Amino acid sequence: MANVATHPQTTDPAPTALSAAEIAALALSLAHLGTGPQATTARRALHTLLDATPHDDVITTTLATLTTPLDAATSDRARVIAAAITEHRVVRLCYGDAGANVTIREVEPVTCLVHRDHWYLVGWCRMRRGVRAFRFDRILAVESTGLLARPRRADRYLPFQKRHR
């Protein structure tokens, strides 16, 4: 276990604002850590960081989702998705939509986000030829195709994110 030296501070540090892409990356990393002591401490730190900003009921629900561990099956799928995002690899999803229609899709994953009670994979759907968001709980299976995906900037795919040129 790593030890970290801390130094007393004379003033409270200013809260650090994170972008939606940074929050998504941190939360996805935490989501599949499980429930061990490091994961619990890391979730508490993220929660503390996010609590530094005022929020409404939607954000409160979203924060609860961000700091709750995923179940084992969803966590396994999250690991595959996280690796594909990092490695810029296309994934093949077996996806059940809201109407219980199941499709197999190749997706170029860009990022993940949480809104209210749900995690989403955001990516370029090759079948639909456009940006789509896929709820984690509706992803029935996921695997890497090994194919390279086009690198895409996450901030262009997240709602409410300021656009930087």
Contact map, one row per residue, 1 for C-alpha under 8 A:
111000000000000000000000000000000000000000000000000000000000000000000000000000000000000000000000000000000000000000000000000000000000000000000000000000000000000000000
111100000000000000000000000000000000000000000000000000000000000000000000000000000000000000000000000000000000000000000000000000000000000000000000000000000000000000000
111110000000000000000000000000000000000000000000000000000000000000000000000000000000000000000000000000000000000000000000000000000000000000000000000000000000000000000
011111000000000000000000000000000000000000000000000000000000000000000000000000000000000000000000000000000000000000000000000000000000000000000000000000000000000000000
001111100000000000000000000000000000000000000000000000000000000000000000000000000000000000000000000000000000000000000000000000000000000000000000000000000000000000000
000111110000000000000000000000000000000000000000000000000000000000000000000000000000000000000000000000000000000000000000000000000000000000000000000000000000000000000
000011111000000000000000000000000000000000000000000000000000000000000000000000000000000000000000000000000000000000000000000000000000000000000000000000000000000000000
000001111100000000000000000000000000000000000000000000000000000000000000000000000000000000000000000000000000000000000000000000000000000000000000000000000000000000000
000000111111000000000000000000000000000000000000000000000000000000000000000000000000000000000000000000000000000000000000000000000000000000000000000000000000000000000
000000011111000000000000000000000000000000000000000000000000000000000000000000000000000000000000000000000000000000000000000000000000000000000000000000000000000000000
000000001111100000000000000000000000000000000000000000000000000000000000000000000000000000000000000000000000000000000000000000000000000000000000000000000000000000000
000000001111110000000000000000000000000000000000000000000000000000000000000000000000000000000000000000000000000000000000000000000000000000000000000000000000000000000
000000000011111000000000000000000000000000000000000000000000000000000000000000000000000000000000000000000000000000000000000000000000000000000000000000000000000000000
000000000001111100000000000000000000000000000000000000000000000000000000000000000000000000000000000000000000000000000000000000000000000000000000000000000000000000000
000000000000111110000000000000000000000000000000100100000000000000000000000000000000000000000000000000000000000000000000000000000000000000000000000000000000000000000
000000000000011111000000000000000000000000000000100000000000000000000000000000000000000000000000000000000000000000000000000000000000000000000000000000000000000000000
000000000000001111100000000000000000000000000000000000000000000000000000000000000000000000000000000000000000000000000000000000000000000000000000000000000000000000000
000000000000000111110110000000000000000000000000000000000000000000000000000000000000000000000000000000000000000000000000000000000000000000000000000000000000000000000
000000000000000011111110000000000000000000000000000000000000000000000000000000000000000000000000000000000000000000000000000000000000000000000000000000000000000010000
000000000000000001111111000000000000000000000000000000000000000000000000000000000000000000000000000000000000000000000000000000000000000000000000000000000010010010000
000000000000000000111111100000000000000000000000000000000000000000000000000000000000000000000000000000000000001010000000000000000000000000000000000000000110010000000
000000000000000001111111110000000000000000000000000000000000000000000000000000000000000000000000000000000000000000000000000000000000000000000000000000000000000000000
000000000000000001111111111000000000000000000000000000000000000000000000000000000000000000000000000000000000000000000000000000000000000000000000000000000000000000000
000000000000000000011111111100000000000000000000000000000000000000000000000000000000000000000000000000000000001111000000000000000000000000000000000000000000000000000
000000000000000000001111111110000000000000000000000000000000000000000000000000000000000000000000000000000000001100000000000000000000000000000000000000000000000000000
000000000000000000000111111111000000000000000000000000000000000000000000000000000000000000000000000000000000000000000000000000000000000000000000000000000000000000000
000000000000000000000011111111100000000000000100000000000000000001100000000000000000000000000000000000000000000000000000000000000000000000000000000000000000000000000
000000000000000000000001111111110000000000000000000000000000000000000000000001000100000000000000000000000000000100000000000000000000000000000000000000000000000000000
000000000000000000000000111111111000000000000000000000000000000000000000000000000100000000000000000000000000000000000000000000000000000000000000000000000000000000000
000000000000000000000000011111111100001001100000000000000000000000101000000000000000000000000000000000000000000000000000000000000000000000000000000000000000000000000
000000000000000000000000001111111100000000000000000000000000000001111100001001000000000000000000000000000000000000000000000000000000000000000000000000000000000000000
000000000000000000000000000111111100000000000000000000000000000000001100001101100000000000000000000000000000000000000000000000000000000000000000000000000000000000000
000000000000000000000000000011111111001000000000000000000000000000001000000000000000000000000000000000000000000000000000000000000000000000000000000000000000000000000
000000000000000000000000000001111111001000000000000000000000000000001100001000000000000000000000000000000000000000000000000000000000000000000000000000000000000000000
000000000000000000000000000000001111101100000000000000000000000000001000000000000000000000000000000000000000000000000000000000000000000000000000000000000000000000000
000000000000000000000000000000001111111100000000000000000000000000000000000000000000000000000000000000000000000000000000000000000000000000000000000000000000000000000
000000000000000000000000000000000011111110000000000000000000000000000000000000000000000000000000000000000000000000000000000000000000000000000000000000000000000000000
000000000000000000000000000000000001111111000000000000000000000000000000000000000000000000000000000000000000000000000000000000000000000000000000000000000000000000000
000000000000000000000000000001001111111111100000000000000000000000000000000000000000000000000000000000000000000000000000000000000000000000000000000000000000000000000
000000000000000000000000000000000011111111110000000000000000000000000000000000000000000000000000000000000000000000000000000000000000000000000000000000000000000000000
000000000000000000000000000000000000111111111000000000000000000000000000000000000000000000000000000000000000000000000000000000000000000000000000000000000000000000000
000000000000000000000000000001000000011111111100000000000000000000000000000000000000000000000000000000000000000000000000000000000000000000000000000000000000000000000
000000000000000000000000000001000000001111111110000000000000000000100000000000000000000000000000000000000000000000000000000000000000000000000000000000000000000000000
000000000000000000000000000000000000000111111111000000000000000000100000000000000000000000000000000000000000000000000000000000000000000000000000000000000000000000000
000000000000000000000000000000000000000011111111100000000000000000000000000000000000000000000000000000000000000000000000000000000000000000000000000000000000000000000
000000000000000000000000001000000000000001111111110000000000000000100000000000000000000000000000000000000000000000000000000000000000000000000000000000000000000000000
000000000000000000000000000000000000000000111111111000000000001000100000000000000000000000000000000000000000000000000000000000000000000000000000000000000000000000000
000000000000000000000000000000000000000000011111111100000000000000000000000000000000000000000000000000000000000000000000000000000000000000000000000000000000000000000
000000000000001100000000000000000000000000001111111100000000000000000000000000000000000000000000000000000000000000000000000000000000000000000000000000000000000000000
000000000000000000000000000000000000000000000111111110000000001000000000000000000000000000000000000000000000000000000000000000000000000000000000000000000000000000000
000000000000000000000000000000000000000000000011111111000000000000000000000000000000000000000000000000000000000000000000000000000000000000000000000000000000000000000
000000000000001000000000000000000000000000000001111111000000000000000000000000000000000000000000000000000000000000000000000000000000000000000000000000000000000000000
000000000000000000000000000000000000000000000000011111100000000000000000000000000000000000000000000000000000000000000000000000000000000000000000000000000000000000000
000000000000000000000000000000000000000000000000001111110000000000000000000000000000000000000000000000000000000000000000000000000000000000000000000000000000000000000
000000000000000000000000000000000000000000000000000011111111000000000000000000000000000000000000000000000000000000000000000000000000000000000000000000000000000000000
000000000000000000000000000000000000000000000000000001111111000000000000000000000000000000000000000000000000000000000000000000000000000000000000000000000000000000000
000000000000000000000000000000000000000000000000000000111111100000000000000000000000000000000000000000000000000000000000000000000000000000000000000000000000000000000
000000000000000000000000000000000000000000000000000000111111110000000000000000000000000000000000000000000000000000110000000000000000000000000000000000000000000000000
000000000000000000000000000000000000000000000000000000111111111000000000000000000000000000000000000000000000000000110000000000000000000000000000000000000000000000000
000000000000000000000000000000000000000000000000000000111111111100000000000000000000000000000000000000000000000000010000000000000000000000000000000000000000000000000
000000000000000000000000000000000000000000000000000000001111111110000000000000000000000000000000000000000000000000111000000000000000000000000000000000000000000000000
000000000000000000000000000000000000000000000000000000000111111111000000000000000000000000000000000000000000000001111100000000000000000000000000000000000000000000000
000000000000000000000000000000000000000000000010010000000011111111100000000000000000000000000000000000000000000000010000000000000000000000000000000000000000000000000
000000000000000000000000000000000000000000000000000000000001111111110000000000000000000000000000000000000000000000001000000000000000000000000000000000000000000000000
000000000000000000000000000000000000000000000000000000000000111111110000000000000000000000000000000000000000000001011110000000000000000000000000000000000000000000000
000000000000000000000000001000100000000000000000000000000000011111111000000000000000000000000000000000000000000001000000000000000000000000000000000000000000000000000
000000000000000000000000001001100000000000110110000000000000001111111000000000000000000000000000000000000000000000000000000000000000000000000000000000000000000000000
000000000000000000000000000000100000000000000000000000000000000111111100000000000000000000000000000000000000000000000000000000000000000000000000000000000000000000000
000000000000000000000000000001111110000000000000000000000000000001111110000000000000000000000000000000000000000000000000000000000000000000000000000000000000000000000
000000000000000000000000000000110100000000000000000000000000000000011111011000000000000000000000000000000000000000000000000000000000000000000000000000000000000000000
000000000000000000000000000000000000000000000000000000000000000000001111111000000000000000000000000000000000000000000000000000000000000000000000000000000000000000000
000000000000000000000000000000000000000000000000000000000000000000000111111100000000000000000000000000000000000000000000000000000000000000000000000000000000000000000
000000000000000000000000000000000000000000000000000000000000000000000011111110000000000000000000000000000000000000000000000000000000000000000000000000000000000000000
000000000000000000000000000000000000000000000000000000000000000000000111111111000000000000000000000000000000000000000000000000000000000110000000000000000000000000000
000000000000000000000000000000110100000000000000000000000000000000000111111111100000000000000000000000000000000000000000000000000000000000000000000000000000000000000
000000000000000000000000000000010000000000000000000000000000000000000001111111110000000000000000000000000000000000000000000000000000000000000000000000000000000000000
000000000000000000000000000000000000000000000000000000000000000000000000111111111000000000000000000000000000000000000000000000000000000000001100000000000000000000000
000000000000000000000000000100110000000000000000000000000000000000000000011111111100000000000000000000000000000000000000000000000000000100000000000000000000000000000
000000000000000000000000000000010000000000000000000000000000000000000000001111111110000000000000000000000000000000000000000000000000000000000000000000000000000000000
000000000000000000000000000000000000000000000000000000000000000000000000000111111111000000000000000000000000000000000000000000000000000000000111000000000000000000000
000000000000000000000000000000000000000000000000000000000000000000000000000011111111100000100000000000000000100000000000100000000000000000000100000000000000000000000
000000000000000000000000000110000000000000000000000000000000000000000000000001111111110000000000000000000000000000000000000000000000000000000000000000000000000000000
000000000000000000000000000000000000000000000000000000000000000000000000000000111111111000000000000000000000000000000000000000000000000000000000000000000000000000000
000000000000000000000000000000000000000000000000000000000000000000000000000000011111111111100000000000000000100000000000000000000000000000000001000000000000000000000
000000000000000000000000000000000000000000000000000000000000000000000000000000001111111110000000000000000000111000000000000000000000000000000000000000000000000000000
000000000000000000000000000000000000000000000000000000000000000000000000000000000111111110000000000000000000000000000000000000000000000000000000000000000000000000000
000000000000000000000000000000000000000000000000000000000000000000000000000000000011111110000000000000000000000000000000000000000000000000000000000000000000000000000
000000000000000000000000000000000000000000000000000000000000000000000000000000000001111111000000000000000001100000000000000000000000000000000000000111100000000000000
000000000000000000000000000000000000000000000000000000000000000000000000000000000001111111100000000000000001100000000000000000000000000000000001111110000000000000000
000000000000000000000000000000000000000000000000000000000000000000000000000000000001000111110000000000000111100000000000000000000000000000000001111110000000000000000
000000000000000000000000000000000000000000000000000000000000000000000000000000001001000011111000000000000111100000000000000000000000000000000111110000000000000000000
000000000000000000000000000000000000000000000000000000000000000000000000000000000000000001111100000000011110000000000000000000000000000000000111100000000000000000000
000000000000000000000000000000000000000000000000000000000000000000000000000000000000000000111110000000111110000000000000000000000000000000111110000000000000000000000
000000000000000000000000000000000000000000000000000000000000000000000000000000000000000000011111000001111000000000000000000000000000000000111100000000000000000000000
000000000000000000000000000000000000000000000000000000000000000000000000000000000000000000001111100001111000000000000000000000000000010001111000000000000000000000000
000000000000000000000000000000000000000000000000000000000000000000000000000000000000000000000111111111100000000000000000000000000000000001110000000000000000000000000
000000000000000000000000000000000000000000000000000000000000000000000000000000000000000000000011111111000000000000000000000000000000000001000000000000000000000000000
000000000000000000000000000000000000000000000000000000000000000000000000000000000000000000000001111110000000000000000000000000000000000000000000000000000000000000000
000000000000000000000000000000000000000000000000000000000000000000000000000000000000000000000001111110000000000000000000000000000000000000000000000000000000000000000
000000000000000000000000000000000000000000000000000000000000000000000000000000000000000000000001111111000000000000000000000000000000000000000000000000000000000000000
000000000000000000000000000000000000000000000000000000000000000000000000000000000000000000000001111111100000000000000000000000000000000000000000000000000000000000000
000000000000000000000000000000000000000000000000000000000000000000000000000000000000000000000111100111110000000000000000000000000000000000000000000000000000000000000
000000000000000000000000000000000000000000000000000000000000000000000000000000000000000000001111000011111000000000000000000000000000000000000000000000000000000000000
000000000000000000000000000000000000000000000000000000000000000000000000000000000000000000011110000001111100000000000000000000000000000000000000000000000000000000000
000000000000000000000000000000000000000000000000000000000000000000000000000000000000000000011110000000111110000000000000000011100000000000000000000000000000000000000
000000000000000000000000000000000000000000000000000000000000000000000000000000000000000001111000000000011111000000000000000011100000000000000000000000000000000000000
000000000000000000000000000000000000000000000000000000000000000000000000000000000000000001111000000000001111100000000000001111000000000000000000000000000000000000000
000000000000000000000000000000000000000000000000000000000000000000000000000000000000000111100000000000000111110000000000001111000000000000000000000011000000000000000
000000000000000000000000000000000000000000000000000000000000000000000000000000001001100111100000000000000011111000000000111100000000000000000000000010000000000000000
000000000000000000000000000000000000000000000000000000000000000000000000000000000000100000000000000000000001111100000000111100000000000000000000000000111100100000000
000000000000000000001001100000000000000000000000000000000000000000000000000000000000100000000000000000000000111110000000111000000000000000000000000000000100100000000
000000000000000000000001100100000000000000000000000000000000000000000000000000000000000000000000000000000000011111000011110000000000000000000000000000000000000000000
000000000000000000001001000000000000000000000000000000000000000000000000000000000000000000000000000000000000001111100011110000000000000000000000000000000000010000000
000000000000000000000001000000000000000000000000000000000000010011000000000000000000000000000000000000000000000111111111000000000000000000000000000000000000000000000
000000000000000000000000000000000000000000000000000000000110110000000000000000000000000000000000000000000000000011111111000000000000000000000000000000000000000000000
000000000000000000000000000000000000000000000000000000000111111010000000000000000000000000000000000000000000000001111100000000000000000000000000000000000000000000000
000000000000000000000000000000000000000000000000000000000000110110000000000000000000000000000000000000000000000001111110000000000000000000000000000000000000000000000
000000000000000000000000000000000000000000000000000000000000010010000000000000000000000000000000000000000000000001111111000000000000001110000000000000000000000000000
000000000000000000000000000000000000000000000000000000000000000010000000000000000000000000000000000000000000000111101111100000000000001110000000000000000000000000000
000000000000000000000000000000000000000000000000000000000000000000000000000000000000000000000000000000000000000111100111110000000000111100000000000000000000000000000
000000000000000000000000000000000000000000000000000000000000000000000000000000001000000000000000000000000000111110000011111000000000111100000000000000000000000000000
000000000000000000000000000000000000000000000000000000000000000000000000000000000000000000000000000000000000111110000001111100000011110000000000000000000000110000000
000000000000000000000000000000000000000000000000000000000000000000000000000000000000000000000000000000000011111000000000111110000011100000000000000000000000100000000
000000000000000000000000000000000000000000000000000000000000000000000000000000000000000000000000000000000011110000000000011111001111000000000000000000000000000000000
000000000000000000000000000000000000000000000000000000000000000000000000000000000000000000000000000000001111000000000000001111111111000000000000000000000000000000000
000000000000000000000000000000000000000000000000000000000000000000000000000000000000000000000000000000001111000000000000000111111100000000000000000000000000000000000
000000000000000000000000000000000000000000000000000000000000000000000000000000000000000000000000000000001100000000000000000011111000000000000000000000000000000000000
000000000000000000000000000000000000000000000000000000000000000000000000000000000000000000000000000000000000000000000000000011111100000000000000000000000000000000000
000000000000000000000000000000000000000000000000000000000000000000000000000000000000000000000000000000000000000000000000000111111110000000000000000000000000000000000
000000000000000000000000000000000000000000000000000000000000000000000000000000000000000000000000000000000000000000000000000111011111000000000000000000000000000000000
000000000000000000000000000000000000000000000000000000000000000000000000000000000000000000000000000000000000000000000000011110001111100000000000000000000000100000000
000000000000000000000000000000000000000000000000000000000000000000000000000000000000000000000000000000000000000000000000011110000111110000000000000000000000000000000
000000000000000000000000000000000000000000000000000000000000000000000000000000000000000000000000000000000000000000000001111000000011111000000000000000000000000000000
000000000000000000000000000000000000000000000000000000000000000000000000000000000000000000000010000000000000000000000001110000000001111101100000000000000000000000000
000000000000000000000000000000000000000000000000000000000000000000000000000000000000000000000000000000000000000000000111100000000000111111100000000000000000000000000
000000000000000000000000000000000000000000000000000000000000000000000000010001000000000000000000000000000000000000000111100000000000011111100000000000000000000000000
000000000000000000000000000000000000000000000000000000000000000000000000010000000000000000000000000000000000000000000110000000000000001111110000000000000000000000000
000000000000000000000000000000000000000000000000000000000000000000000000000000000000000000000011100000000000000000000000000000000000011111110000000000000000000000000
000000000000000000000000000000000000000000000000000000000000000000000000000000000000000000001111000000000000000000000000000000000000011111111100000000000000000000000
000000000000000000000000000000000000000000000000000000000000000000000000000000000000000000001111000000000000000000000000000000000000000011111100000000000000000000000
000000000000000000000000000000000000000000000000000000000000000000000000000010000000000000001110000000000000000000000000000000000000000000111110000000000000000000000
000000000000000000000000000000000000000000000000000000000000000000000000000010011000000000111100000000000000000000000000000000000000000000111111000000000000000000000
000000000000000000000000000000000000000000000000000000000000000000000000000000010000000000111000000000000000000000000000000000000000000000001111100000000000000000000
000000000000000000000000000000000000000000000000000000000000000000000000000000010001000011110000000000000000000000000000000000000000000000000111111000000000000000000
000000000000000000000000000000000000000000000000000000000000000000000000000000000000000011110000000000000000000000000000000000000000000000000011111000000000000000000
000000000000000000000000000000000000000000000000000000000000000000000000000000000000000011100000000000000000000000000000000000000000000000000001111100000000000000000
000000000000000000000000000000000000000000000000000000000000000000000000000000000000000011000000000000000000000000000000000000000000000000000001111110000000000000000
000000000000000000000000000000000000000000000000000000000000000000000000000000000000000111000000000000000000000000000000000000000000000000000000011111000000000000000
000000000000000000000000000000000000000000000000000000000000000000000000000000000000000111000000000000000001100000000000000000000000000000000000001111100000000000000
000000000000000000000000000000000000000000000000000000000000000000000000000000000000000100000000000000000001000000000000000000000000000000000000000111110000000000000
000000000000000000000000000000000000000000000000000000000000000000000000000000000000000100000000000000000000010000000000000000000000000000000000000011111000000000000
000000000000000000000000000000000000000000000000000000000000000000000000000000000000000000000000000000000000010000000000000000000000000000000000000001111100000000000
000000000000000000000000000000000000000000000000000000000000000000000000000000000000000000000000000000000000010000000000000000000000000000000000000000111111100000000
000000000000000000001000000000000000000000000000000000000000000000000000000000000000000000000000000000000000011000000000000000000000000000000000000000011111110000000
000000000000000000011000000000000000000000000000000000000000000000000000000000000000000000000000000000000000000000000000000000000000000000000000000000001111110011110
000000000000000000000000000000000000000000000000000000000000000000000000000000000000000000000000000000000000000000000000000000000000000000000000000000001111110010100
000000000000000000000000000000000000000000000000000000000000000000000000000000000000000000000000000000000000011000000000011000000010000000000000000000001111111000000
000000000000000000011000000000000000000000000000000000000000000000000000000000000000000000000000000000000000000010000000010000000000000000000000000000000111111110000
000000000000000000000000000000000000000000000000000000000000000000000000000000000000000000000000000000000000000000000000000000000000000000000000000000000000111110000
000000000000000000000000000000000000000000000000000000000000000000000000000000000000000000000000000000000000000000000000000000000000000000000000000000000000011111000
000000000000000000110000000000000000000000000000000000000000000000000000000000000000000000000000000000000000000000000000000000000000000000000000000000000011011111100
000000000000000000000000000000000000000000000000000000000000000000000000000000000000000000000000000000000000000000000000000000000000000000000000000000000010000111110
000000000000000000000000000000000000000000000000000000000000000000000000000000000000000000000000000000000000000000000000000000000000000000000000000000000011000011111
000000000000000000000000000000000000000000000000000000000000000000000000000000000000000000000000000000000000000000000000000000000000000000000000000000000010000001111
000000000000000000000000000000000000000000000000000000000000000000000000000000000000000000000000000000000000000000000000000000000000000000000000000000000000000000111
